[in-house]
Amino acid sequence: MKLSITGRAPEPQRCPLPRRLSRVVRTFWHVGRGLAILHWRFPRMGPAAQRAHIERWSRELLRILGTQLRLEGPPAAPAGSVLVMNHSSWLDIFALLATFPVRLVAKSEIRGWPVLGRLAVGAGTLFIERGRGRQAHRTNDLIAAALRSGQIIGIFPEGTTSEGDVLLPFHAALFQPAVSAQALVQPVALRFYDRSGAPTKSAVYAGEISLIASLWRIVSEISLTVEVRVIGPVATAGKDRRQLARECEEAIARALGVPAPKSRAPGTEGRPLAAAR
């Protein structure tokens, strides 16, 4: 690292304030436009047109936020497969929607969130009720049926966001629909890089940070890159949900260069959480 004449490392470059403010304003305008389209145009669109619009809208959101999308691996996921991702940022969701025609699985609380809840519903998110066994079984059956019909399902099995430099244990319950439908499971590693190409935590949305504070930290970067790395698929034949969860943990940990999480004690794999903090 180069030092300044004072002997200290130079401060990292930040996006000029006018550009930050412009990004924030354009983000709110883009979200408002998305809500209007969901209300007025989506009811008249077919599924293919809706998916194409979600992909374009998500790519535009990333562009407004100064975030480039980089795909490593096959540009398409097989029909009826399950995408399994690590989770550190709310931008993960839009990176996936911009890359694949995927239906995400999320905890039911998100449905009631202002703005984001409406966007999640419009994007076809499947919601899981935590702590309600009968409802969870019904949701698992719904997800399995969606897989059998050829839809691509995306899960964030850590159940919450991390700091990005660790991988949390996966909730095995989220893999049950893949087992039931004998679907192909596709691990995907997500990572953010700064302008210099170094891994960064600028997009992390974990701990006590608010959504607005997270947005400001993202727009303060001159540019970010989100890498979507598709790893070799995992077959479900002859495996239970715990085996699938462990194999996906190890595959994503290797791709990220972090230790695989320690296995959960039997019976503590957790409730079926999803793509949220």
C-alpha positions in Angstrom: 0.0 0.0 0.0 1.3 3.4 -0.9 1.8 6.0 1.9 1.2 9.7 1.7 3.9 12.3 2.6 2.6 12.2 6.2 3.4 8.5 6.4 -0.2 7.4 6.6 -2.2 5.4 4.1 -4.3 7.7 1.8 -8.0 7.8 2.5 -10.0 5.5 0.1 -11.7 7.5 -2.7 -15.4 8.1 -2.4 -18.0 9.1 -4.8 -18.5 12.9 -5.0 -21.4 14.1 -2.9 -23.5 15.4 -5.9 -23.3 12.0 -7.5 -24.3 10.3 -4.3 -27.3 12.4 -3.9 -28.2 11.9 -7.6 -28.0 8.1 -7.1 -30.3 8.2 -4.1 -32.9 10.4 -5.9 -32.8 8.1 -9.0 -33.1 5.0 -6.8 -36.2 6.3 -5.1 -37.7 7.3 -8.5 -36.8 3.9 -10.0 -38.5 2.1 -7.0 -41.6 4.3 -7.4 -41.7 3.6 -11.1 -41.4 -0.1 -10.3 -44.4 0.0 -7.9 -46.5 1.8 -10.4 -45.7 -0.8 -13.1 -46.6 -3.6 -10.6 -49.9 -2.0 -10.0 -50.9 -0.9 -13.5 -49.1 -3.1 -16.0 -48.2 -6.4 -14.4 -51.9 -7.7 -14.2 -52.0 -7.5 -18.0 -48.6 -9.2 -18.6 -48.0 -12.9 -19.0 -45.4 -14.7 -16.9 -42.6 -14.4 -19.5 -43.1 -10.7 -19.9 -43.2 -10.2 -16.2 -39.9 -12.1 -15.7 -38.2 -10.1 -18.5 -39.4 -6.8 -17.0 -38.1 -7.9 -13.5 -34.7 -8.7 -15.0 -34.5 -5.3 -16.8 -35.7 -3.4 -13.7 -33.1 -5.1 -11.5 -30.3 -4.5 -13.9 -31.2 -0.8 -14.1 -31.3 -0.6 -10.3 -27.8 -2.0 -10.1 -26.6 0.4 -12.7 -28.2 3.4 -10.9 -26.4 2.3 -7.7 -23.0 2.2 -9.5 -22.9 -1.6 -9.3 -21.7 -3.8 -12.2 -22.9 -7.3 -12.6 -20.3 -10.0 -13.4 -21.5 -13.6 -14.1 -19.0 -16.4 -13.7 -20.3 -19.7 -15.1 -23.3 -20.8 -17.2 -25.6 -17.9 -18.1 -28.7 -20.0 -17.5 -30.0 -22.3 -14.8 -31.8 -25.5 -15.7 -35.5 -25.5 -15.5 -36.8 -26.9 -12.2 -33.6 -26.3 -10.3 -32.8 -24.7 -7.0 -30.3 -21.9 -6.7 -28.5 -21.8 -3.3 -26.7 -18.6 -2.4 -24.8 -17.0 0.4 -26.3 -13.8 1.7 -24.6 -10.6 2.8 -26.6 -7.7 1.2 -30.0 -6.7 0.0 -28.3 -6.2 -3.4 -27.9 -10.0 -3.5 -31.6 -10.2 -4.3 -31.5 -7.9 -7.3 -28.3 -9.4 -8.6 -30.1 -12.8 -8.8 -33.2 -11.3 -10.3 -31.0 -9.5 -12.9 -29.3 -12.8 -13.8 -31.9 -15.6 -13.7 -35.6 -16.0 -14.1 -35.8 -17.1 -10.4 -38.6 -17.1 -7.8 -37.0 -16.3 -4.4 -38.1 -17.8 -1.1 -38.4 -15.4 1.9 -39.7 -15.2 5.4 -43.3 -14.0 5.6 -42.5 -10.8 7.5 -41.1 -9.3 4.4 -44.5 -9.3 2.8 -45.7 -6.6 5.2 -42.6 -4.3 4.8 -43.3 -0.9 3.2 -42.2 -0.7 -0.4 -39.8 -3.7 -0.3 -42.7 -6.0 0.6 -44.7 -4.9 -2.4 -41.7 -5.4 -4.7 -41.2 -8.9 -3.3 -44.8 -9.8 -3.9 -44.7 -8.4 -7.4 -41.5 -10.4 -8.1 -43.3 -13.6 -7.3 -41.5 -14.3 -4.0 -42.7 -17.4 -2.1 -43.1 -16.7 1.6 -42.5 -19.1 4.5 -44.3 -18.8 7.8 -41.7 -19.3 10.6 -42.7 -21.4 13.6 -45.8 -22.8 12.0 -45.1 -26.4 11.1 -48.3 -27.1 9.2 -48.0 -23.9 7.1 -44.3 -24.7 6.5 -45.3 -28.1 5.1 -47.8 -26.5 2.8 -45.2 -24.0 1.6 -42.7 -26.8 1.0 -45.3 -28.6 -1.1 -46.0 -25.4 -3.0 -42.3 -24.9 -3.7 -41.9 -28.6 -4.8 -44.8 -28.2 -7.2 -43.2 -25.1 -8.7 -40.0 -27.0 -9.2 -41.8 -29.9 -10.9 -43.5 -27.3 -13.2 -40.1 -26.1 -14.4 -39.7 -23.0 -12.3 -36.3 -22.0 -10.9 -36.4 -21.4 -7.1 -33.8 -19.4 -5.2 -33.0 -19.8 -1.5 -30.6 -18.1 0.9 -30.3 -20.9 3.4 -28.2 -19.0 6.0 -31.5 -17.5 7.0 -30.0 -14.1 7.6 -27.2 -11.9 6.2 -23.6 -12.2 7.2 -20.6 -9.8 7.0 -19.6 -11.5 3.8 -16.3 -12.9 5.0 -17.9 -15.9 6.8 -20.5 -18.4 5.8 -23.2 -19.2 8.3 -24.6 -22.8 8.7 -27.4 -23.5 6.3 -30.9 -24.3 7.4 -31.5 -27.8 6.0 -35.3 -27.4 6.1 -35.1 -25.2 3.1 -33.7 -28.1 1.0 -36.7 -30.3 1.6 -38.6 -29.2 -1.5 -35.6 -30.0 -3.6 -35.5 -33.5 -2.1 -39.2 -33.9 -2.6 -39.1 -32.9 -6.3 -35.7 -34.5 -6.9 -34.6 -31.2 -8.3 -31.1 -30.3 -9.3 -29.4 -28.0 -6.7 -27.1 -25.3 -8.0 -24.8 -23.5 -5.5 -24.0 -19.9 -6.4 -21.4 -17.8 -4.6 -22.0 -14.0 -4.4 -19.2 -11.6 -3.6 -18.7 -7.8 -3.9 -15.6 -6.0 -5.1 -14.6 -2.4 -4.9 -13.2 -0.2 -7.7 -9.7 -1.6 -7.3 -11.0 -5.2 -7.6 -10.5 -6.0 -3.9 -13.3 -7.7 -1.9 -15.4 -5.1 0.0 -18.0 -5.0 2.8 -19.5 -1.8 1.5 -22.7 -3.6 0.4 -23.0 -5.6 3.6 -26.5 -5.3 5.2 -26.0 -7.0 8.6 -26.1 -6.2 12.2 -27.8 -2.9 13.3 -27.3 -0.9 10.1 -30.5 0.6 8.7 -31.6 0.2 5.1 -31.1 4.0 4.4 -27.6 3.8 6.0 -26.8 0.8 3.9 -28.0 2.6 0.7 -25.8 5.6 1.5 -22.8 3.4 2.0 -23.3 1.8 -1.3 -23.8 5.0 -3.3 -20.7 6.5 -1.6 -18.5 4.0 -3.5 -17.3 5.2 -6.8 -18.2 1.8 -8.2 -18.9 -1.8 -7.0 -19.0 -5.1 -8.8 -21.1 -8.0 -7.7 -19.8 -11.3 -8.8 -22.3 -14.1 -9.4 -20.3 -17.3 -9.5 -22.2 -20.5 -10.6 -20.6 -23.6 -9.1 -21.0 -27.2 -10.3 -24.5 -28.6 -9.6 -25.3 -31.0 -6.8 -27.6 -34.0 -7.5 -30.3 -34.8 -5.0 -30.7 -38.5 -5.7 -30.1 -40.7 -2.7 -29.5 -37.7 -0.4 -31.5 -36.1 2.5 -31.8 -32.4 3.1 -28.9 -32.3 5.6 -26.5 -33.9 3.1 -27.6 -31.4 0.5 -27.1 -28.5 2.9 -23.7 -29.7 3.8 -22.5 -30.2 0.2 -23.7 -26.7 -0.7 -22.0 -25.2 2.3 -18.7 -26.7 1.4 -19.0 -25.8 -2.3 -19.9 -22.1 -1.6 -17.2 -21.9 1.1 -14.6 -23.1 -1.3 -15.7 -20.6 -4.0 -15.5 -17.8 -1.4 -12.2 -19.0 0.1 -13.7 -19.1 3.6 -14.1 -22.0 6.1 -17.1 -24.1 5.8 -19.4 -23.6 8.8 -19.5 -26.1 11.6 -22.4 -28.5 11.3 -25.5 -27.9 13.4 -26.3 -30.3 16.2 -29.0 -32.8 15.3 -32.4 -31.3 15.5 -31.1 -27.7 15.5 -31.0 -26.9 11.8 -33.5 -24.2 12.5 -36.8 -23.1 11.1 -37.3 -22.4 7.4 -36.0 -18.9 7.2 -35.2 -17.1 4.0 -33.8 -14.1 2.1 -33.7 -11.4 4.7 -32.0 -10.2 7.8 
